[in-house]
């Protein structure tokens, strides 16, 4: 770009480079999805097709960027774990947040129209997402982060499942909310079982546990990145891109084996 007397305005720009050698999690959240889900008449308490749209969008983002080692999704949000040595966009926070939010919005619209050819997205009610970046100093905290998100999924889904089944029984939303005020998990399970004839344990795992996307390697070997040439780094990127992206709906809170069998998540 040619220099000009107006170029001084660039000096007002500020970049926040995320701390090096730390784990980055990018979380995208749907903006106004309560209104969005009402407009497109989502099934309650869970719309499985809407969840698959989210999962397909997240999967596509993982395919596009090999620096993403894992992602976890529930409802209208997704969290992406970037590897510790990630240099995508030089770790610039605003670039990463806007990239992931815009990709999720775009891919969500694309896959929605694939699943709903007779009910496409209309211009005045489009899916939009915001994004935030969080850095974590060690993998123990990273694991606690994803455990937190899965616990949140369980709490919200148990409440919503009970709430909407009470509404189906004839209660108004206000009455159902009042009925559930102050209840704990065991109370909600009892209401579902005794009044709604639903055993919560038999509910679909995607609803109770959310969705985990993770890169899985065969014959994995520890990869040292310090001091590698650009060609060697490109070779490692190709290996990451070729890794299979597994889709799971399992417990990642208490299952140590799940984490221990994937040491590459810690690198």
Sine and cosine of phi, psi and omega as CSV:
sin_phi,cos_phi,sin_psi,cos_psi,sin_omega,cos_omega
0.00,0.00,0.75,-0.66,-0.02,-1.00
-0.93,0.36,0.57,-0.82,0.05,-1.00
-0.95,0.32,0.53,-0.85,0.07,-1.00
-0.49,-0.87,0.19,-0.98,-0.02,-1.00
-0.93,0.36,-0.24,0.97,-0.03,-1.00
-1.00,-0.01,-0.12,0.99,-0.11,-0.99
-0.92,0.40,-0.25,0.97,-0.01,-1.00
-0.87,0.50,-0.40,0.92,-0.04,-1.00
-0.89,0.46,-0.38,0.92,0.00,-1.00
-0.91,0.41,-0.41,0.91,-0.02,-1.00
-0.92,0.40,-0.24,0.97,0.03,-1.00
-0.99,0.15,-0.27,0.96,-0.01,-1.00
-0.95,0.31,0.61,-0.79,0.02,-1.00
-0.75,-0.66,0.72,-0.69,0.02,-1.00
-0.92,-0.38,0.69,-0.72,0.09,-1.00
-0.96,-0.28,0.97,-0.25,0.03,-1.00
-1.00,0.07,0.85,-0.53,-0.02,-1.00
-0.92,0.40,0.53,-0.85,-0.10,-1.00
-0.80,0.60,0.71,-0.70,0.03,-1.00
-0.94,0.34,0.37,-0.93,0.10,-0.99
0.85,0.52,0.54,0.84,0.09,-1.00
-0.79,-0.62,0.34,-0.94,0.02,-1.00
-0.99,0.14,0.74,-0.67,0.03,-1.00
-0.96,-0.30,0.76,-0.65,0.16,-0.99
-0.89,-0.45,0.81,-0.58,0.10,-0.99
-0.97,-0.26,0.87,-0.49,0.04,-1.00
-0.94,-0.35,0.80,-0.60,0.05,-1.00
-0.94,-0.34,0.66,-0.75,-0.02,-1.00
-0.79,-0.61,0.63,-0.77,0.07,-1.00
-0.93,0.37,0.67,-0.75,0.01,-1.00
-0.99,-0.16,0.87,-0.50,0.01,-1.00
0.92,0.40,0.57,0.82,-0.07,-1.00
-0.97,0.26,-0.31,0.95,0.11,-0.99
-0.89,0.46,-0.71,0.70,0.04,-1.00
-0.93,0.38,-0.65,0.76,0.00,-1.00
-0.88,0.48,-0.73,0.69,-0.04,-1.00
-0.92,0.39,-0.55,0.84,0.04,-1.00
-0.93,0.36,-0.66,0.75,-0.02,-1.00
-0.89,0.47,-0.67,0.74,-0.05,-1.00
-1.00,-0.09,0.19,0.98,0.14,-0.99
0.82,0.57,0.84,0.54,0.06,-1.00
-0.88,0.47,0.56,-0.83,0.16,-0.99
-0.92,0.40,0.61,-0.79,0.03,-1.00
-0.89,-0.45,0.64,-0.77,0.14,0.99
-0.99,0.13,-0.25,0.97,-0.01,-1.00
-0.70,-0.72,0.64,-0.77,0.09,-1.00
-0.94,-0.35,0.97,-0.24,-0.11,-0.99
-0.90,0.44,-0.59,0.81,0.00,-1.00
-0.92,0.39,-0.64,0.77,0.04,-1.00
-0.89,0.46,-0.60,0.80,0.06,-1.00
-0.92,0.40,-0.63,0.78,0.02,-1.00
-0.91,0.41,-0.57,0.82,0.08,-1.00
-0.88,0.48,-0.72,0.69,0.05,-1.00
-0.86,0.51,-0.71,0.71,-0.05,-1.00
-0.91,0.41,-0.66,0.75,0.02,-1.00
-0.91,0.42,-0.64,0.77,0.02,-1.00
-0.90,0.44,-0.71,0.71,0.00,-1.00
-0.91,0.42,-0.64,0.77,0.02,-1.00
-0.87,0.49,-0.66,0.75,0.00,-1.00
-0.90,0.44,-0.63,0.78,0.03,-1.00
-0.91,0.42,-0.65,0.76,0.03,-1.00
-0.90,0.43,-0.62,0.78,0.05,-1.00
-0.88,0.47,-0.58,0.82,-0.09,-1.00
-0.96,0.27,-0.57,0.82,-0.08,-1.00
-0.82,-0.57,0.94,-0.35,-0.05,-1.00
-0.94,0.33,-0.23,0.97,0.03,-1.00
-0.94,0.35,-0.27,0.96,0.02,-1.00
-0.99,0.10,0.89,-0.45,-0.04,-1.00
-0.99,-0.10,-0.41,0.91,-0.10,-1.00
-0.37,-0.93,0.45,-0.89,0.10,-1.00
-0.54,-0.84,0.51,-0.86,0.04,-1.00
-0.73,-0.68,0.74,-0.67,-0.04,-1.00
-0.76,-0.65,0.55,-0.83,0.06,-1.00
-0.40,-0.92,0.71,-0.71,0.03,-1.00
0.83,0.56,-0.87,-0.49,-0.05,-1.00
-0.94,-0.35,0.50,0.87,0.03,-1.00
-0.71,-0.70,0.41,-0.91,0.08,-1.00
-0.57,-0.82,0.64,-0.76,0.05,-1.00
-0.90,-0.45,0.77,-0.63,-0.04,-1.00
-0.91,-0.41,0.79,-0.61,0.04,-1.00
-1.00,-0.10,0.88,-0.48,0.07,-1.00
-0.99,-0.10,0.62,-0.79,-0.06,-1.00
-0.89,0.46,0.42,-0.91,-0.14,-0.99
-0.87,0.50,-0.55,0.83,-0.03,-1.00
-1.00,-0.06,0.21,0.98,-0.04,-1.00
-0.83,0.56,0.70,-0.71,0.06,-1.00
-0.84,-0.55,0.34,0.94,0.00,-1.00
-0.84,0.54,0.80,-0.60,-0.04,-1.00
0.78,0.63,0.56,0.83,0.03,-1.00
0.81,0.59,0.46,0.89,0.04,-1.00
0.88,0.48,0.51,0.86,0.03,-1.00
-0.98,0.20,0.85,-0.53,-0.14,-0.99
-0.86,0.51,-0.77,0.63,-0.06,-1.00
-0.89,0.45,-0.63,0.78,0.02,-1.00
-0.88,0.47,-0.72,0.70,-0.04,-1.00
-0.91,0.41,-0.70,0.71,-0.03,-1.00
-0.90,0.44,-0.73,0.69,-0.02,-1.00
-0.93,0.37,-0.57,0.82,0.03,-1.00
-0.88,0.48,-0.80,0.60,-0.07,-1.00
-0.92,0.39,-0.64,0.77,0.00,-1.00
-0.90,0.43,-0.68,0.73,-0.03,-1.00
-0.94,0.33,-0.62,0.79,0.03,-1.00
-0.91,0.41,-0.67,0.74,0.01,-1.00
-0.89,0.45,-0.66,0.75,0.02,-1.00
-0.88,0.47,-0.70,0.71,-0.06,-1.00
-0.93,0.37,-0.76,0.65,-0.03,-1.00
-0.93,0.38,-0.55,0.84,0.04,-1.00
-0.88,0.48,-0.72,0.69,0.00,-1.00
-0.88,0.47,-0.67,0.74,-0.02,-1.00
-0.87,0.49,-0.78,0.63,-0.07,-1.00
-0.95,0.31,-0.52,0.85,0.09,-1.00
-0.85,0.53,-0.73,0.69,-0.02,-1.00
-0.92,0.38,-0.43,0.90,0.08,-1.00
-0.94,0.34,-0.68,0.74,-0.01,-1.00
-0.97,0.23,-0.49,0.87,-0.08,-1.00
-0.82,-0.57,0.93,0.38,-0.02,-1.00
-0.89,0.46,-0.42,0.91,0.00,-1.00
-1.00,-0.09,-0.01,1.00,0.02,-1.00
-0.65,-0.76,0.88,0.48,-0.07,-1.00
-0.94,0.35,0.31,-0.95,0.07,-1.00
-0.89,0.45,0.71,-0.71,0.04,-1.00
-0.96,-0.26,0.36,-0.93,-0.20,-0.98
-0.89,0.46,-0.52,0.85,-0.08,-1.00
-1.00,-0.01,0.07,1.00,0.06,-1.00
-0.54,-0.84,0.97,0.24,-0.04,-1.00
-0.98,-0.21,0.44,-0.90,0.02,-1.00
-0.98,0.20,0.78,-0.62,0.05,-1.00
-0.76,-0.65,0.54,-0.84,-0.04,-1.00
-0.75,-0.66,0.54,-0.84,0.19,-0.98
-0.94,-0.33,0.25,-0.97,-0.06,-1.00
-0.66,-0.75,0.49,-0.87,0.09,-1.00
-0.66,-0.75,0.45,-0.89,0.01,-1.00
-0.89,-0.45,0.72,-0.70,0.05,-1.00
-0.80,-0.61,0.67,-0.74,0.06,-1.00
-0.94,-0.33,0.65,-0.76,-0.01,-1.00
-0.83,-0.56,0.65,-0.76,-0.15,-0.99
-0.98,0.22,-0.44,0.90,-0.03,-1.00
-0.51,-0.86,0.20,-0.98,-0.14,-0.99
-0.96,0.27,-0.42,0.91,0.06,-1.00
-0.86,0.51,-0.66,0.75,0.02,-1.00
-0.94,0.33,-0.59,0.81,0.05,-1.00
-0.87,0.50,-0.72,0.69,0.01,-1.00
-0.89,0.45,-0.65,0.76,0.05,-1.00
-0.89,0.45,-0.57,0.82,0.03,-1.00
-0.88,0.48,-0.76,0.64,-0.03,-1.00
-0.94,0.35,-0.50,0.87,0.11,-0.99
-0.90,0.44,-0.66,0.75,0.04,-1.00
-0.86,0.51,-0.69,0.72,-0.01,-1.00
-0.92,0.39,-0.61,0.79,0.00,-1.00
-0.95,0.30,-0.59,0.81,0.10,-0.99
-0.87,0.48,-0.68,0.73,0.01,-1.00
-0.88,0.48,-0.63,0.77,0.05,-1.00
-0.87,0.50,-0.73,0.68,-0.02,-1.00
-0.89,0.46,-0.73,0.68,-0.03,-1.00
-0.87,0.49,-0.74,0.67,-0.03,-1.00
-0.92,0.40,-0.65,0.76,-0.05,-1.00
-0.94,0.34,-0.63,0.78,0.04,-1.00
-0.89,0.46,-0.68,0.74,0.02,-1.00
-0.90,0.44,-0.77,0.64,-0.06,-1.00
-0.90,0.44,-0.62,0.78,0.01,-1.00
-0.89,0.46,-0.69,0.72,0.02,-1.00
-0.93,0.36,-0.71,0.70,-0.03,-1.00
-0.84,0.54,-0.80,0.60,-0.11,-0.99
-0.95,0.32,-0.48,0.88,0.07,-1.00
-0.96,0.28,-0.50,0.87,0.13,-0.99
-0.92,0.39,-0.63,0.77,0.06,-1.00
-0.89,0.45,-0.64,0.77,0.01,-1.00
-0.91,0.41,-0.43,0.90,0.04,-1.00
-0.98,0.20,-0.17,0.98,0.05,-1.00
0.85,-0.53,-0.11,0.99,0.04,-1.00
-0.96,0.28,0.51,-0.86,0.15,-0.99
-0.97,0.24,0.35,-0.94,0.06,-1.00
-0.82,0.58,-0.61,0.79,0.01,-1.00
-0.92,0.39,-0.64,0.77,0.03,-1.00
-0.92,0.39,-0.64,0.77,0.01,-1.00
-0.91,0.41,-0.65,0.76,0.03,-1.00
-0.89,0.46,-0.67,0.74,0.02,-1.00
-0.91,0.42,-0.63,0.78,-0.01,-1.00
-0.90,0.45,-0.57,0.82,-0.07,-1.00
-1.00,0.00,-0.12,0.99,-0.03,-1.00
-0.88,0.47,0.81,-0.59,0.04,-1.00
0.99,0.12,0.00,1.00,0.00,-1.00
-0.99,0.15,0.42,-0.91,0.08,-1.00
-0.94,-0.34,0.01,-1.00,-0.08,-1.00
-0.84,0.55,-0.69,0.72,-0.03,-1.00
-0.89,0.45,-0.58,0.81,0.04,-1.00
-0.90,0.43,-0.69,0.72,-0.03,-1.00
-0.92,0.40,-0.66,0.75,0.04,-1.00
-0.87,0.49,-0.62,0.79,0.01,-1.00
-0.93,0.37,-0.66,0.75,0.04,-1.00
-0.87,0.49,-0.72,0.70,0.00,-1.00
-0.87,0.49,-0.69,0.72,-0.10,-1.00
-0.95,0.30,-0.73,0.69,-0.12,-0.99
-0.99,0.13,-0.57,0.82,-0.10,-0.99
-0.97,-0.22,-0.46,0.89,-0.07,-1.00
-0.93,-0.38,-0.04,1.00,-0.01,-1.00
0.84,0.54,0.66,0.75,-0.01,-1.00
-0.82,-0.57,0.81,-0.59,0.14,-0.99
-1.00,-0.06,0.93,-0.36,-0.10,-0.99
-0.86,0.51,-0.49,0.87,0.00,-1.00
-0.88,0.47,-0.41,0.91,-0.03,-1.00
-1.00,0.02,-0.04,1.00,0.04,-1.00
-0.92,0.40,0.43,-0.90,-0.05,-1.00
-0.86,0.52,0.65,-0.76,-0.03,-1.00
-0.89,0.45,-0.52,0.86,0.01,-1.00
-0.90,0.45,-0.53,0.85,0.02,-1.00
-0.97,0.24,-0.65,0.76,-0.09,-1.00
-0.99,0.17,-0.54,0.84,-0.14,-0.99
-0.89,-0.46,-0.11,0.99,-0.05,-1.00
0.97,0.25,-0.23,-0.97,-0.06,-1.00
-0.83,-0.56,0.75,-0.66,0.07,-1.00
-0.94,-0.35,0.79,-0.61,0.16,-0.99
-0.93,-0.36,0.77,-0.64,-0.06,-1.00
-0.55,-0.83,0.64,-0.77,0.09,-1.00
-0.97,0.25,0.78,-0.63,0.03,-1.00
-0.87,-0.49,0.75,-0.67,-0.04,-1.00
-0.95,-0.31,0.47,-0.88,0.20,-0.98
-0.97,-0.23,0.65,-0.76,0.03,-1.00
0.80,0.59,0.76,0.65,-0.04,-1.00
-0.93,0.37,0.67,-0.75,0.11,-0.99
-0.81,-0.58,0.58,-0.82,0.00,-1.00
-0.86,0.52,0.72,-0.70,-0.05,-1.00
-0.92,-0.40,0.88,-0.48,0.08,-1.00
-1.00,-0.07,0.82,-0.57,-0.08,-1.00
-0.98,-0.18,-0.36,0.93,-0.02,-1.00
-0.90,0.43,0.77,-0.64,0.06,-1.00
0.99,0.14,0.12,0.99,0.01,-1.00
-0.98,0.22,0.55,-0.84,0.08,-1.00
-0.97,0.26,0.23,-0.97,0.00,-1.00
-0.89,0.46,-0.57,0.82,0.02,-1.00
-0.92,0.39,-0.65,0.76,0.03,-1.00
-0.91,0.42,-0.61,0.79,0.05,-1.00
-0.91,0.41,-0.62,0.78,0.05,-1.00
-0.90,0.44,-0.60,0.80,0.02,-1.00
-0.91,0.42,-0.66,0.75,0.03,-1.00
-0.92,0.39,-0.58,0.82,0.04,-1.00
-0.90,0.44,-0.62,0.78,0.03,-1.00
-0.90,0.44,-0.61,0.79,0.03,-1.00
-0.90,0.44,-0.67,0.74,0.02,-1.00
-0.90,0.44,-0.65,0.76,-0.02,-1.00
-0.91,0.40,-0.51,0.86,-0.02,-1.00
-0.99,0.15,-0.24,0.97,-0.01,-1.00
-0.89,0.46,0.62,-0.78,0.01,-1.00
-0.94,0.34,0.67,-0.75,0.09,-1.00
-0.99,-0.13,0.95,-0.30,-0.01,-1.00
-1.00,0.08,0.58,-0.82,0.03,-1.00
-0.91,-0.41,0.84,-0.54,-0.10,-0.99
-0.69,-0.72,0.40,-0.92,0.13,-0.99
-0.74,-0.68,0.96,0.28,-0.14,-0.99
-0.76,-0.66,0.17,-0.99,0.04,-1.00
-0.97,0.23,0.87,-0.50,0.08,-1.00
-0.92,-0.39,0.17,0.99,0.01,-1.00
-1.00,0.05,-0.76,0.65,-0.11,-0.99
-0.97,-0.25,-0.16,0.99,-0.08,-1.00
-1.00,0.02,1.00,-0.06,0.02,-1.00
-0.90,0.44,-0.56,0.83,-0.05,-1.00
-0.88,0.48,-0.61,0.79,-0.02,-1.00
-0.85,0.52,-0.69,0.73,-0.01,-1.00
-0.97,0.23,-0.70,0.72,-0.07,-1.00
-0.90,0.43,-0.48,0.88,-0.02,-1.00
-0.99,0.16,-0.01,1.00,0.01,-1.00
-0.78,-0.62,0.92,0.38,-0.06,-1.00
-0.90,0.44,-0.36,0.93,-0.02,-1.00
-0.92,0.39,-0.32,0.95,0.05,-1.00
-0.92,0.40,-0.41,0.91,-0.07,-1.00
-1.00,0.07,-0.20,0.98,-0.12,-0.99
-0.99,0.12,0.00,0.00,0.00,0.00
